Amino acid sequence: MNNRIVFRALIVAVGFGLLFTGFGAVHTAPHTAAANIEFIPLVVLAPDDSQTPSAPAPYACVDPDGKPRSTVFHCYTPAEIYAAYGVDALHAEGTNGTGQTIVLVDAYGSPTVQQDLDRFSDTFSLPRTTVEIIHPDGTPTFNNSVRGAQVGWAVETSLDVQWAHAIAPNAHIVLVASNPAETQGVQGFPGMFIGEQMAISRFPGAVLSQSFAATEQSFHSAADAQVARFDSIYQQAVSNHVTVLGSSGDSGTANGDKQGRIFPFPTVNWPSSDPLVTSAGGTWLQFGWTWNPVSPADPSFMNTPGSRTEVVWNEPFIGAATGGGRSVLFSTPGFQAAIPASVLEGARGLPDFSWNAAVDGGVLVYTSFPGARVGWHIIGGTSASSPQLAALIALTNQLADAGHKAHVGYLNPHLYLLPPSDFVDILPQTFGPGAVTLGDNSQFGSGIAGMAVTSGYDLATGRGSPKAYSFVHDLANALP
């Protein structure tokens, strides 16, 4: 059935992360670091929707409490993500993260992180787990009136914790929640990176997810010195067999500076661009439905039960797309040597692999902190990709333990040796009567060229999205 609806105006903030209506006057929430670098949470929320679908069309999303959330934006439960990616087969054999640790890094954290995770776990029949919280520079005092900053990071924290737990329900969750009142930290490090140092030392063999970013050009003339300083943390992670992931971005190639000015050429984000970090890009998973637009700005869809479509994450009707492209800070690393030079042009390419990051097809997250509507929300962004992919590596480490092998640790050299059959190769696809083709990661309306989606590795989706069961088993089998 074709759901052709009138898409009412939404309040959309385009940039690093998008926060929509339903959270009031919430803005992107930067964490200012040394050298005036701002780290932005890469989270995207669907708006609340008061429309009623035309009979007999169903709502696109009804939350677990039975409340209609949207006629436009679809939402996924853990069970639906398991089925779409093959995680269910891993759980069925007992591969659930037992004995593993996942570290999630955010500014501020959330004052209701534990009770919201408990609600999420109870709703979806997951085991309850206690979040271990590290405050590297003092416990933040939650204030929902400071430009929405702490609310924005609380959304990010809730997404990270709940969906890492969904993929690896028996893993231990550690939250590094820094206090941005301490912007310089020890030796010029912001609190998030002090916390990363602490976690890497305390949890060798863990997996660490970073759902924040800054445009590489933010480093200006201080790039070499600043990057080397931060890079020392990732070197420590390699030594301690800690896998580090980072979100690639939510604005395609159209990234900006701290004043919100978009650079007039394609850019990528750091720390995702660091070769010691595995860059998590975004796809658009359409599971049981298919986008059916008459124009790029049309979010209409058809219900197609049993179908599975996965394309590059590029939703033109909200101006969001996966980050990806060529680094200006790092040259081509050895693990990407087999990628044609015409693709990388001597640079480090990102992302490395991808996972669903769509808002229309976002994941369900429960929040109850002040400053936001209490209840379920539909959330996307590459902030959704990174913690779920991190949890997939935690499942791999469980198999490694069972086989008396080393943990994954530095992932990238292993990732590029896995067979193509372990990934869904993301290709261009054309949708609807408007013949709208999604073939790159250009942010709609930005005028900045995107990176083409091609067969094999590309600069929009990397190697593609993992087929969870074979990916985890093949990666574990390849470990020494």
N, C-alpha and C positions, 0 to 999 in steps of 0.2 A: 504494500500500500504506500502511495506517495504522500508524504506529509509536506504540503506546500503551505508555508505559513508566512505571515507578515513579520519581518524581523524588526522589532521596535528598537529605537535608539538605545544604545547601552553606553554607560559611562566607561570609557576605555582609556587607560593610561598606557601608552605604548613606550616601551623601552626595556630595560632589564627587569623582567618580571612584570606582570600585569595584575592589578587588583581591581575587582569589579564591585558594583553595587551589591548590597547584602552585607557588606562590611563597613557601611557608612563612608565617611571621608577618610579612607585609608589610602596611603601613598606608598610608593616603594620606599624601602627602609634601608638606607645604606649604612655600612659600618666603615667609618673613616680610619684608615691605617696610616702607617708611616708614609712620608712623601705625598700626603694628601690623596692616596689611592682609596677609592671607595669600593667596598665589596657589596654587591647587591644580591638579595635572595632571588633565585630564578624560579619563581612560583607564579602560577596563573590560575585565577579563580573564575569560574563561570558565574554569571549574574543570577540573582533570584529572578523568577519569571512568573508573573501573575496571569499570563495568558491561559486560555483554555483551548485545547486542540479541537479541530472540527471533527464531529462524529463521523465515522466510528474510529478515528485515528487515536492511538494511545499517546500518553505522555512519553517523551523521550527518556525521562528519568523520574522514578518514584523512589524515595529514599527508604531505608530499612524500617522506618517507623510508619510507613504507609503514606507519607506526605508527598504530593507531587512537587517536584523541584524545577522541572523545565519541560517545555514543549519543543525546545531547540537542542539542548545539550544532553547527550547521552552520558550515562555514568556506569562505572563498572564496580562490581563487588570483587573480593579476593577470588571467589570461586570462578568468576568469569575470566579473570586474568590467568588463573591457573590453567583453565581449559584452553585459552587462546594461545598460550606459550608452551604448554606441556609441563608446567610445574606440578600439576596434579600427579603425574606419573612418578615424579621424584618423591613427593610426600607419601604416596602409596607404598613405596618401598622402604620408607623410614628415613629418607634423606630430608631432614627438617631443620638442620642447623645445630643439632645437639653438640655441645662442647665448644661452640664457636663464639667469637665476639665481633660485633659490628659497632664501629665508632661513627657517630653522626655529629657534624660540626656546624654550629649555628651561633649567631649573636643573640643575646638575651635569653633564648629558650622560651618556654611557656610555663606560666604558673599552674596550669592544669594538665600538664603533660601526662602525669600518671593516671589521673582519673579518666582522662579522655582516651588513653590507650586501653584502660580496663573496659570502658564502654565499647570501644571498637572490637576488642577481643571477645567479649561476651556476645556481642551481636553476631559475629561471624564464626562462633564456636572455635575460637583459637585459645590456646592456653594463656593464662595471665602470666606476665613477666614483670619484674621490677626494673625500672630504668635506673641505671647508675649515672649520676650527674656529676660532672666535673666543672667547677667554676674557677677557671685559671686566674682570674683577676678580681675576685669578689662577686658575691651574689647580687645580680641586678634587682633593683626595686621596680616592680612592674607598674607602668604608668601608661594608660591607654590614650592619653591626651597629647602626647608629644608627637604631633604630625603623623600619628598612626604607625610610627616606626616599630615599636615593640609588638603591636598587633600583627604587623606584616611578618615579622620574624617568628611570632608564635604560630602563625599559619604554616610557615615553612617547617618549623620544628614538628608540628603535629603530623604533617605529611611525611616527613622523613622517618619519624619513629613508627608510625602506624604501618607504613608500607614496607619498611625493612622487616618488621615483625611479621607481616602477612606472608612474605616470601620465605623467610627463615624463622618459623614460629617458635622454635626451641633455642634460638641463639640468644646470647646475652647482649642487651642493648646498652651502649654507653653514649650519653649525650654530653658533648663539650659545649657549654653555654657560656660564652664570654660576656663581659660587661663593657660595652663600648665607651663608657665614661673613661676607661683606660685606653686611650687611642694609640699611645706609643709603645707601652709595654717594655719588656726587657730587651735592651739593645735594639730598640726601634721596631720590635715585632708587635703587631696588634694581638689582642688577647686570644683570638681564635687560633693563631699559630703557636702561641705559648701552650695553649690547651692541646694542640696536635702533638707537640713535642712530648708533653706529659703522657698522652695516651699511647703514643708509639713506644715510649719506654716501658709503660706499665703493661701493655697488652701485645707482646710480640706474637706475630702470626695472625693478627686480626685483619679486618677489612675496614677501611676508612672512607667515608663518603663526604664530599664537599659540594653542597648545592648553592654555591655563590660564585660570583665572578666579577672581574673588572676588565675592561677593554685593554688590550696590550698597550695601546698608545698612552694609557694613563701613566705609565712609568716615565715618559718623556726622556730627558737626557740621562736620568738616573737609572735607566733600565738595567745595565750590566750589574751595577752594585746591588740594586734592590733584588733583582731576580736571583743573583747568587746567594744572597742572604736567605731568601725564602727556600731556595733550592736545597740548602743544606738540610732542611727538615725532611725533604723527600729522599735525600741520600740516606738519612737516618732510617727512614721507613724501609728502604731497600735492604739495609743491613739487618733490620729486625724482622724481615720477611712479612712486612705489612703491605697489603695491597691498597693503593690510593686511587680513588676515582674522583672526577670532577665533572660537573654539568657544563655542557658546551654553550648554552645560551638560548634565549627565547626570542631573539629579534632578528634571526637570520644572519645576514652579513651587515646589517645596519645597526651598529653599536655606537654608543655615545660617550661623551665625557661626563664629569660630575655635574656640569651645568645643564645636561640634557641635550646638548648639541650633537647631532649625528655626524660622524665622520663621513666625508663625501666619497668614500671608496670602501671596498669590502674589508672588514676587520674580523678578528676572532678574539676570544676571551681567555684570560689567564685566571686561575691556574690550570684550566683544562688543556691549555696549549703546551704545558711543560711535558717533555718526553717521559719524565718519571711518573707522570699522572696518566691514568687511562681516561680518555675523554668520552663521556656518555652523551650521545646525541639523542634526537627524538624522532619517532615515527608517529603516524596517525593510524591507530588501529580502529577499524570499523568491523565490529563483531556482531553479526545478525542484522545489520542494517548497512546501507550504502548511501553516501552523499550523492544528491541528485540535483545539482544547481542549474539555474538558467543563466547565472552570471557569477563571477567570483565572490560577490558580496551576499549571495543567497545561501543560507544554511539548510535548505530543504533536503529531505532524505527519503529513501524508500526502505521499508522493512523487508529484509531478505533473510528470513530465518535459516540458520545453518551456514551462512556465508562468513568468510573471513577475508578481509581486504586490509593490507598494510602498505602504506605509502609514506613518502617523506612527510614529516610534520610541517605543514604549511597551511594554516587556516586563514585564508584571505579575509574572511568576514570579521575577524578580530585583530588582524595585523600581527599575528604571531607565527614564528617559524623557528625550526631548530638552528642553533648555531653551527658553524662549520666553515672551514676554509684553510688558508695557509698562514702559518705563524710568521711574524716579522722578527720575533725574538729568538727562535730556535731553527736550526737547519735540519735537514732530513736525518732522522735517527736511523741507526742500523736496522731496527726491526721493520722499517718501512722501505728498505732498500729494493725490494722486489716490485714496488709500485712504480709504474712508468714515470720517468722524469718529467714527461710532459704534463702529468697531473700535479705533481708536487712542486715543480720548478725550484728544487733545491731547499724547500722549506719543510718543516714539520707539518704534516697534515692532520686535521681533526674534523670530526670525531673519529674514535677508533671503532666503536660499535654503538648500537642504539636500542631503544625500548620505547614503548608507547609514552608520549608526552602530550597528547592532544587534550584540549579542553572539551571539545565535542567528542566525548569518549574519555573523559577524565575519571579519576578514581575518587571513591567516596571517602571523605575524611570527617571525623567528628571533632568539634571544638566547643568549649564552654567557658573560655576565658573572657574577661571584661572587654568591651569595645567591639564585640562581634555578635551576630545572631547565634544563639546557642542551638546546636543541631548539626545536621549533615550538610556538607558542601561538596561540590564537584570541583576537583582541582587537577590541573595539568602543569605543563612546563617540564623542562629537562631536570627540574628538581624532583620530579616523579621518576625519571629514568634512573638517576644515579643511585638512590638508596635501594631500589629494586635490583639493579644489576650488582650492587655491592652484596646484597643478600644472596644472589646467585653464586657469587664467589665463596661466600660462607658455606653454602651447601657443598661446593667443591672441596673445601677444606675438611669438611666432615668425612667425605670419602677418602681424602688423603690420609687422615688419621687412621681410618679403618684399614688402609693398606700400608701403614707404617711409612708413609712418605712425607716429604717436606710440604709445608703449606705453599700456596700459590705465590705469595709475596709479590715481587715485581711482575705484573701481569703482561705488559705489552710484548715482551719477546715470545711468550707462550701464545698469546692471542693470535698473532699473525702466522703461526705455524699450524693452527687448527684447520681442518679441511673445510672447503666452502659449504659442504653439506650440513655443517653445524649452524648455519645462519640462513635466515630468510633474506634473500638478495632483494633489496628495495629498488624498484624500477619505476620509470614514469608511468602515469596512468591518467586517462581522460574520463571525466565524470559528467553525467547529466545531459539534458537537452542543450545546455549552453556550451557543451564540449570544452569544459574547463580542464586543462591539463596541469597536473602537479608534477613538475619535472626538475625543480631546483628549490633552494632554500631562501630565495629572495623575499624579503618582507614586503607584503603587498602595499603598494603606494609609496614606498621609500625612494624608488629610483636608483637604488643600489643593486648592482648585479649580484645574482646568487650563484651558488655552485651547483653544477649539473648533477642530477642523479643518473648513474650509469650502471651497467652490469659490472659486478665485482666491486672493488673498493671505490668509493667516491667521497668527495669532500662535503657531503650533506648528511650521509648516514653511516659513513665508515664501511665496515664489513657487512652491515645489516644488523638485524635483530637476532639474538641467539634462539635456537630451538633448544629450550631449556634442558631436556633430558639428555640428548646426545652431546650438547655443549658441555654440560657438567661432567658427564662420564668421560668424554674424550680429553677434557682438560685435566681431570684427575689422573687418567691413565698416562698422560704425557709428563707428569711430574716425576722428578728423580726420587 
